[in-house]
């Protein structure tokens, strides 16, 4: 029993370590300011962000299939190495065209690790008969990742203010290289295929022969898979209200007269609060349904976006921004747990890739639109439009939960 607990704690701690390096990003709160001082416009930054997301789109499904076929650790390592090269690219180049290539590589690297970390965690827990612990451990991992991101963004501000922009991106590149090394230390327990009919042992063999891509297609042709699609779209519309704002909040606060270290501190505070939200998510997601969490979170964020659009003072704006950026942690945990509970192990990473693909398409479009709206109308009207879009996302979630006929509470799966 002692040896089992030691192994369990060791594996959990290794996953927590992975979360540290996946989220360590010293340039996250500063890169827009870096590009602006190089002469790149906000509209061009929106285009670069679209390149990032559309390159992520191009590799979402292939990366998921690769992860399910060859292992989740393989794609995680490739993702870290791609981010390492991207960091070096920021140091070497300063023009729009090279940055377009760098952002494409960045997006592709994100796709390679997208979903693989959670699929790795869920299957390892499933193999240890601990699947019911997934929301708790995921919440802790995300909390640790949020702290890592917050501290690293704060460090980024210090590095830029003390040394130079190059020091920021050199540190970023080195951190991703270390992350690739950490992945090699994590165990990966491969589960056997699960037949829905235990009496037909040949079903497992037939599934294996079909191939993962065929299994994935068949899943989304089924009622269970088809009714996940509105959920994916609804959640992406919610994400649309927060992710572009996270990026464009940098020039927003710069226009308010705040210095770079203060802006980095605001983003560090976002992650500190998010860490607490992720810890709370582990508790809340086992007690409240996805529908309850999605409805509550969406209404609060929609209201806060409207408040932020009023531009009623820097302190109020900062507090509102902190809440908008941190509240989605609970929604995200519930959303991902729901997906895991409704897909089998063999196509787990691929299904997450489909969800991320839809998310990337919508967010990728939103970056260009968001940047264009800012150039034309400013922050206030843009935020009102975003708030309305956030609310519309509830309809997609409602379709899945009401018409899909699926349970929203955690279901134990068996390997």
C-alpha positions as CSV (number, residue, x, y, z in Angstrom):
1,X,0.0,0.0,0.0
2,X,2.8,2.4,0.9
3,X,4.6,1.6,-2.4
4,X,1.3,2.1,-4.3
5,X,0.7,5.5,-2.7
6,X,4.3,6.5,-3.4
7,X,4.0,5.6,-7.1
8,X,0.6,7.4,-7.2
9,X,2.1,10.6,-5.7
10,X,5.2,10.4,-7.9
11,X,3.1,10.2,-11.1
12,X,0.8,13.0,-9.9
13,X,3.8,15.2,-9.1
14,X,5.4,14.5,-12.5
15,X,2.1,15.6,-14.2
16,X,2.2,18.7,-12.0
17,X,5.7,19.4,-13.2
18,X,4.6,19.1,-16.8
19,X,1.9,21.7,-16.1
20,X,4.6,24.1,-14.8
21,X,6.6,24.0,-18.0
22,X,3.6,23.9,-20.4
23,X,2.4,27.1,-18.8
24,X,5.7,28.9,-18.2
25,X,5.5,31.8,-20.7
26,X,7.6,34.9,-19.9
27,X,6.5,36.6,-23.1
28,X,2.8,36.1,-22.8
29,X,1.9,39.4,-21.2
30,X,4.4,41.4,-23.3
31,X,4.6,40.1,-26.9
32,X,2.0,42.6,-28.2
33,X,3.9,45.5,-26.8
34,X,7.1,44.0,-28.2
35,X,5.6,43.8,-31.7
36,X,4.1,47.3,-31.5
37,X,7.5,48.8,-30.6
38,X,8.9,47.0,-33.7
39,X,6.4,48.9,-35.8
40,X,3.8,46.1,-36.3
41,X,0.2,47.5,-36.1
42,X,-2.7,46.1,-34.0
43,X,-4.4,45.0,-37.2
44,X,-1.2,43.1,-38.3
45,X,-1.0,41.6,-34.8
46,X,-4.5,40.3,-35.3
47,X,-3.5,38.7,-38.6
48,X,-0.4,37.1,-36.9
49,X,-2.7,35.7,-34.2
50,X,-5.0,34.3,-36.9
51,X,-2.0,32.7,-38.5
52,X,-1.2,31.1,-35.2
53,X,-4.7,29.7,-34.7
54,X,-5.1,28.6,-38.3
55,X,-1.8,26.7,-38.2
56,X,-3.1,25.1,-35.0
57,X,-6.3,24.2,-36.9
58,X,-4.3,22.5,-39.6
59,X,-2.6,20.2,-37.2
60,X,-5.3,19.7,-34.6
61,X,-6.8,16.5,-36.0
62,X,-3.4,15.1,-37.3
63,X,-1.8,15.7,-33.9
64,X,-4.6,14.0,-32.1
65,X,-4.4,11.0,-34.4
66,X,-0.6,11.0,-33.9
67,X,-1.0,11.1,-30.2
68,X,-3.5,8.2,-30.1
69,X,-1.4,6.2,-32.5
70,X,2.2,6.7,-31.3
71,X,1.7,8.0,-27.8
72,X,0.8,11.3,-26.1
73,X,4.4,11.9,-25.0
74,X,5.6,12.0,-28.6
75,X,3.4,14.9,-29.5
76,X,4.1,16.7,-26.3
77,X,7.8,16.6,-26.9
78,X,7.3,17.8,-30.5
79,X,5.2,20.7,-29.2
80,X,7.9,21.7,-26.7
81,X,10.6,21.6,-29.3
82,X,8.5,23.7,-31.7
83,X,8.0,26.4,-29.1
84,X,11.8,26.3,-28.4
85,X,12.5,27.1,-32.0
86,X,9.8,29.8,-32.0
87,X,11.4,31.5,-29.0
88,X,14.7,31.6,-30.9
89,X,12.9,33.1,-33.9
90,X,11.7,36.0,-31.9
91,X,15.3,36.9,-31.1
92,X,16.6,36.5,-34.6
93,X,13.9,38.4,-36.6
94,X,12.0,41.6,-36.5
95,X,9.9,41.9,-39.7
96,X,6.3,40.9,-40.4
97,X,7.0,38.0,-42.8
98,X,9.4,36.1,-40.5
99,X,7.0,36.7,-37.7
100,X,4.2,35.2,-39.8
101,X,6.3,32.0,-40.1
102,X,7.1,32.0,-36.4
103,X,3.5,32.4,-35.4
104,X,2.6,29.5,-37.7
105,X,5.2,27.3,-36.0
106,X,4.0,28.5,-32.7
107,X,0.4,27.5,-33.5
108,X,1.5,24.1,-34.9
109,X,3.5,23.5,-31.7
110,X,0.4,24.3,-29.6
111,X,-1.6,21.8,-31.6
112,X,0.9,19.1,-31.0
113,X,0.5,19.3,-27.3
114,X,-3.2,20.2,-27.4
115,X,-5.3,17.7,-25.5
116,X,-2.4,15.2,-25.2
117,X,-1.6,16.2,-21.7
118,X,-5.2,15.7,-20.5
119,X,-5.6,12.5,-22.4
120,X,-2.3,11.2,-20.8
121,X,-3.6,12.2,-17.4
122,X,-7.1,10.7,-17.8
123,X,-5.9,7.4,-19.2
124,X,-3.2,7.0,-16.5
125,X,-5.8,7.6,-13.8
126,X,-8.2,5.2,-15.6
127,X,-5.6,2.5,-15.6
128,X,-5.1,3.0,-11.9
129,X,-8.9,3.0,-11.2
130,X,-8.8,6.7,-10.2
131,X,-10.8,8.3,-13.0
132,X,-13.1,9.9,-10.4
133,X,-10.1,11.9,-9.3
134,X,-9.6,13.6,-12.7
135,X,-11.4,16.9,-11.9
136,X,-9.5,17.3,-8.6
137,X,-6.1,16.5,-10.1
138,X,-6.8,18.5,-13.3
139,X,-7.8,21.4,-11.1
140,X,-4.6,21.2,-9.1
141,X,-2.5,20.9,-12.2
142,X,-4.2,23.9,-13.8
143,X,-3.8,25.9,-10.6
144,X,-0.1,25.1,-10.5
145,X,0.1,26.0,-14.2
146,X,-1.7,29.3,-13.6
147,X,0.8,30.1,-10.8
148,X,3.6,29.2,-13.2
149,X,2.2,31.4,-15.9
150,X,1.6,34.3,-13.5
151,X,5.1,34.2,-12.0
152,X,6.7,33.8,-15.4
153,X,4.8,36.7,-16.8
154,X,5.9,38.8,-13.9
155,X,9.5,37.6,-14.5
156,X,9.1,38.6,-18.1
157,X,8.4,42.2,-17.1
158,X,11.4,42.2,-14.8
159,X,13.7,40.7,-17.5
160,X,12.6,43.2,-20.1
161,X,12.9,46.2,-17.7
162,X,16.3,45.0,-16.3
163,X,18.0,43.6,-19.3
164,X,16.3,43.5,-22.8
165,X,13.6,42.0,-24.9
166,X,16.1,39.3,-26.1
167,X,16.5,38.1,-22.5
168,X,12.7,37.5,-22.4
169,X,12.7,35.2,-25.4
170,X,15.9,33.4,-24.6
171,X,14.4,32.4,-21.2
172,X,11.2,31.4,-23.0
173,X,13.1,29.1,-25.4
174,X,15.2,27.5,-22.6
175,X,12.1,26.8,-20.5
176,X,10.5,24.9,-23.4
177,X,13.6,22.8,-23.9
178,X,13.5,21.8,-20.2
179,X,9.8,21.0,-20.6
180,X,10.6,18.5,-23.3
181,X,13.0,16.8,-20.9
182,X,10.3,16.6,-18.2
183,X,7.9,14.8,-20.6
184,X,10.4,11.9,-21.0
185,X,10.1,11.2,-17.2
186,X,6.3,10.8,-17.2
187,X,4.9,7.3,-17.5
188,X,2.4,6.6,-20.2
189,X,0.0,3.7,-19.6
190,X,-1.6,2.5,-22.8
191,X,-5.1,1.1,-22.3
192,X,-6.6,-1.8,-24.4
193,X,-9.5,-1.0,-26.7
194,X,-12.9,-1.3,-25.0
195,X,-15.6,-3.2,-26.7
196,X,-19.1,-2.0,-26.0
197,X,-20.3,-5.6,-26.2
198,X,-18.3,-7.8,-23.8
199,X,-19.7,-11.0,-25.4
200,X,-18.1,-10.2,-28.8
201,X,-14.4,-10.4,-28.2
202,X,-13.7,-9.9,-31.9
203,X,-15.1,-6.4,-31.7
204,X,-11.9,-5.1,-30.2
205,X,-9.8,-6.7,-32.9
206,X,-12.1,-5.2,-35.6
207,X,-11.8,-1.8,-34.0
208,X,-8.1,-2.0,-34.1
209,X,-8.2,-3.0,-37.8
210,X,-10.4,-0.1,-38.6
211,X,-7.9,2.5,-37.5
212,X,-8.2,5.4,-35.2
213,X,-9.4,7.8,-37.9
214,X,-12.3,5.5,-38.9
215,X,-13.2,5.1,-35.2
216,X,-13.2,8.9,-34.8
217,X,-15.5,9.4,-37.9
218,X,-17.9,6.7,-36.7
219,X,-18.0,8.3,-33.2
220,X,-19.0,11.7,-34.6
221,X,-21.6,10.1,-36.9
222,X,-23.2,8.5,-33.9
223,X,-25.8,10.4,-31.8
224,X,-23.4,10.6,-28.8
225,X,-20.6,12.1,-30.9
226,X,-22.9,14.4,-33.0
227,X,-24.4,16.0,-30.0
228,X,-21.0,17.0,-28.6
229,X,-20.5,19.4,-31.6
230,X,-22.9,22.1,-30.3
231,X,-21.1,22.0,-27.0
232,X,-17.7,22.5,-28.8
233,X,-19.1,25.5,-30.7
234,X,-20.8,27.0,-27.6
235,X,-17.7,26.7,-25.5
236,X,-15.6,28.3,-28.3
237,X,-17.9,31.3,-28.4
238,X,-17.4,31.7,-24.7
239,X,-13.6,31.4,-25.2
240,X,-13.9,34.1,-27.9
241,X,-15.0,36.5,-25.2
242,X,-11.9,36.0,-23.1
243,X,-8.9,34.9,-25.2
244,X,-8.6,37.8,-27.6
245,X,-9.2,40.2,-24.7
246,X,-6.3,38.6,-22.8
247,X,-4.0,39.5,-25.7
248,X,-5.5,43.0,-26.5
249,X,-5.6,43.9,-22.8
250,X,-1.9,44.7,-23.1
251,X,-2.4,47.8,-25.3
252,X,-5.6,48.6,-23.4
253,X,-3.7,49.1,-20.2
254,X,-0.8,50.7,-22.0
255,X,-3.2,53.3,-23.3
256,X,-4.3,53.9,-19.7
257,X,-0.8,55.0,-18.9
258,X,0.5,51.9,-17.1
259,X,4.1,50.9,-17.4
260,X,5.3,47.5,-18.6
261,X,6.2,46.0,-15.1
262,X,2.7,47.0,-13.9
263,X,1.0,45.4,-16.9
264,X,3.0,42.3,-16.3
265,X,1.9,42.4,-12.7
266,X,-1.8,42.5,-13.7
267,X,-1.4,39.4,-15.9
268,X,0.5,37.7,-13.0
269,X,-2.5,38.5,-10.8
270,X,-4.8,37.0,-13.4
271,X,-3.0,33.7,-13.1
272,X,-2.8,33.8,-9.3
273,X,-6.6,34.3,-9.1
274,X,-7.1,31.6,-11.7
275,X,-5.0,29.2,-9.6
276,X,-7.5,29.6,-6.8
277,X,-10.4,29.1,-9.3
278,X,-8.9,25.9,-10.6
279,X,-8.5,24.5,-7.1
280,X,-12.1,25.4,-6.5
281,X,-13.1,23.8,-9.8
282,X,-12.0,20.4,-8.6
283,X,-14.6,20.7,-5.8
284,X,-17.4,22.4,-7.8
285,X,-17.3,20.1,-10.8
286,X,-18.1,17.1,-8.7
287,X,-21.1,18.8,-7.2
288,X,-22.6,20.9,-10.0
289,X,-23.6,20.0,-13.5
290,X,-21.9,21.4,-16.6
291,X,-25.2,23.2,-17.4
292,X,-25.2,25.0,-14.1
293,X,-21.6,26.0,-14.3
294,X,-21.8,27.1,-18.0
295,X,-24.9,29.2,-17.4
296,X,-23.6,30.9,-14.3
297,X,-20.2,31.6,-15.6
298,X,-21.4,32.9,-19.0
299,X,-23.9,35.3,-17.4
300,X,-21.3,36.7,-15.0
301,X,-18.6,37.1,-17.7
302,X,-21.1,38.7,-20.1
303,X,-22.1,41.3,-17.5
304,X,-18.4,42.0,-16.6
305,X,-17.6,42.6,-20.3
306,X,-20.3,45.2,-20.5
307,X,-19.0,46.9,-17.3
308,X,-15.4,46.9,-18.8
309,X,-16.8,48.6,-22.0
310,X,-17.9,51.6,-19.9
311,X,-14.3,52.6,-19.2
312,X,-15.2,53.8,-15.7
313,X,-11.7,54.1,-14.2
314,X,-8.4,52.2,-14.2
315,X,-8.9,50.5,-10.9
316,X,-12.4,49.2,-11.8
317,X,-11.1,48.2,-15.2
318,X,-8.3,46.2,-13.6
319,X,-10.6,44.4,-11.2
320,X,-13.1,43.6,-13.9
321,X,-10.4,42.3,-16.2
322,X,-9.0,40.1,-13.4
323,X,-12.5,38.5,-12.9
324,X,-13.2,38.0,-16.6
325,X,-9.9,36.3,-17.1
326,X,-10.0,34.0,-14.0
327,X,-13.7,32.9,-13.8
328,X,-13.5,30.6,-16.9
329,X,-11.3,28.2,-15.0
330,X,-14.3,26.4,-13.5
331,X,-16.2,26.3,-16.8
332,X,-13.1,24.9,-18.5
333,X,-12.6,22.1,-16.0
334,X,-16.3,21.0,-16.1
335,X,-16.3,21.2,-19.9
336,X,-13.2,18.9,-20.3
337,X,-14.4,16.4,-17.7
338,X,-17.7,16.1,-19.6
339,X,-15.9,15.3,-22.8
340,X,-13.7,12.7,-21.2
341,X,-16.7,11.0,-19.6
342,X,-18.3,10.6,-23.1
343,X,-15.4,9.2,-25.2
344,X,-13.4,6.1,-25.0
345,X,-9.7,5.9,-24.4
346,X,-8.5,5.0,-27.9
347,X,-9.9,8.2,-29.5
348,X,-9.6,10.4,-26.5
349,X,-6.8,12.7,-27.8
350,X,-8.4,12.8,-31.2
351,X,-11.8,13.9,-29.8
352,X,-10.1,16.6,-27.8
353,X,-8.4,17.6,-31.0
354,X,-11.7,18.0,-32.8
355,X,-12.9,20.2,-29.9
356,X,-9.7,22.2,-30.1
357,X,-10.0,22.4,-33.9
358,X,-13.5,24.1,-33.6
359,X,-12.2,26.3,-30.9
360,X,-9.2,27.3,-33.0
361,X,-11.2,28.1,-36.1
362,X,-13.6,30.4,-34.1
363,X,-10.8,32.0,-32.1
364,X,-8.6,32.4,-35.1
365,X,-11.4,34.4,-37.0
366,X,-12.1,36.4,-33.8
367,X,-8.5,37.7,-33.6
368,X,-8.7,39.3,-37.0
369,X,-12.2,40.6,-36.3
370,X,-11.3,41.8,-32.8
371,X,-8.2,43.7,-34.1
372,X,-10.1,45.2,-36.9
373,X,-12.9,46.4,-34.7
374,X,-10.4,47.9,-32.3
375,X,-8.8,49.9,-35.1
376,X,-12.2,51.1,-36.3
377,X,-14.3,51.6,-33.2
378,X,-12.1,51.3,-30.1
379,X,-12.5,49.1,-27.1
380,X,-15.9,50.1,-25.8
381,X,-18.1,49.0,-28.8
382,X,-15.8,46.0,-29.5
383,X,-16.4,44.7,-25.9
384,X,-20.2,45.1,-26.2
385,X,-20.1,43.0,-29.4
386,X,-17.9,40.4,-27.7
387,X,-20.3,40.3,-24.7
388,X,-23.3,39.5,-26.9
389,X,-21.3,36.7,-28.7
390,X,-20.4,35.2,-25.3
391,X,-24.0,34.9,-24.3
392,X,-24.9,33.3,-27.6
393,X,-22.6,30.4,-26.7
394,X,-25.1,29.2,-24.1
395,X,-27.4,28.0,-26.9
396,X,-24.8,25.5,-28.1
397,X,-24.2,24.1,-24.6
398,X,-28.0,23.9,-24.1
399,X,-28.4,21.8,-27.3
400,X,-25.9,19.2,-26.1
401,X,-27.2,18.9,-22.6
402,X,-31.0,19.1,-23.4
403,X,-31.2,17.3,-26.8
404,X,-28.1,15.0,-26.6
405,X,-29.6,12.9,-23.9
406,X,-26.3,12.6,-22.1
407,X,-25.6,12.7,-18.3
408,X,-23.7,15.7,-17.0
409,X,-22.4,14.1,-13.8
410,X,-19.2,12.2,-13.6
411,X,-19.4,8.6,-14.8
412,X,-16.9,6.0,-13.9
413,X,-15.2,4.4,-16.8
414,X,-13.4,1.1,-16.7
415,X,-10.4,0.1,-18.6
